[in-house]
Amino acid sequence: MITGSILFVIGMILFPLPVPFGLPVMVVGMLMMLKASNKVKRHLIRLSDKNQHTRKVWNKLKVYRRSQKSAKAIRNK
């Protein structure tokens, strides 16, 4: 988790610079933190639930995944 936090902070420092390394470093750091800590996962879920736009996006993704699962089930029969 410490490594992920350090990478995330480095990504935040690199983000405003003209080199395109800030965002990928932040994403890798966030993924490492999400893998390592349930507390970070819960915090991220709470933040996404508070925002209406992200809730709409997650609902659309759920519908899309369900339609893919049903399509696979139909193909497998």
C-alpha positions in Angstrom: 0.0 0.0 0.0 2.9 2.3 0.7 4.3 1.8 -2.8 0.9 2.5 -4.3 0.6 5.7 -2.3 4.1 6.9 -3.3 3.4 6.2 -7.0 0.1 8.0 -6.7 1.8 11.1 -5.2 4.5 11.0 -7.8 1.9 10.8 -10.5 0.1 13.9 -9.0 3.4 15.7 -9.1 4.1 14.7 -12.7 0.5 15.3 -13.9 0.8 19.1 -14.7 4.2 18.6 -16.5 4.2 18.4 -20.3 5.3 14.8 -20.3 2.5 12.2 -20.4 3.7 10.1 -17.4 1.6 11.6 -14.6 -1.8 9.9 -15.4 -0.5 6.4 -16.0 1.6 6.6 -12.8 -1.4 7.8 -10.8 -3.5 4.9 -12.2 -0.9 2.3 -11.4 -0.6 3.7 -7.9 -4.4 3.7 -7.4 -4.6 0.1 -8.6 -1.9 -1.0 -6.2 -3.7 0.7 -3.3 -7.1 -0.8 -4.3 -5.5 -4.3 -4.5 -3.9 -3.9 -1.1 -6.6 -2.2 1.0 -10.3 -2.8 1.6 -10.4 0.6 3.4 -9.4 2.3 0.1 -12.0 0.3 -1.8 -14.8 1.3 0.6 -13.8 5.0 0.4 -13.8 4.9 -3.4 -17.2 3.2 -3.4 -18.6 5.9 -1.0 -17.2 8.7 -3.2 -18.7 7.2 -6.3 -22.1 6.6 -4.6 -22.2 10.3 -3.6 -21.8 11.5 -7.2 -24.9 11.1 -9.4 -22.9 11.0 -12.6 -20.7 8.1 -11.6 -23.8 6.2 -10.3 -25.4 6.6 -13.7 -22.3 5.3 -15.5 -22.0 2.3 -13.1 -25.7 1.5 -13.7 -25.1 1.6 -17.5 -22.1 -0.7 -17.2 -24.1 -3.2 -15.1 -26.8 -3.3 -17.8 -24.2 -3.7 -20.4 -22.5 -6.6 -18.5 -25.9 -8.3 -18.0 -26.7 -8.1 -21.7 -23.3 -9.6 -22.5 -23.8 -12.5 -20.1 -27.3 -13.2 -21.5 -25.8 -13.1 -25.0 -23.1 -15.6 -24.1 -25.7 -17.9 -22.4 -27.8 -17.8 -25.6 -24.7 -18.6 -27.8 -23.6 -21.5 -25.5 -27.0 -23.3 -25.8 
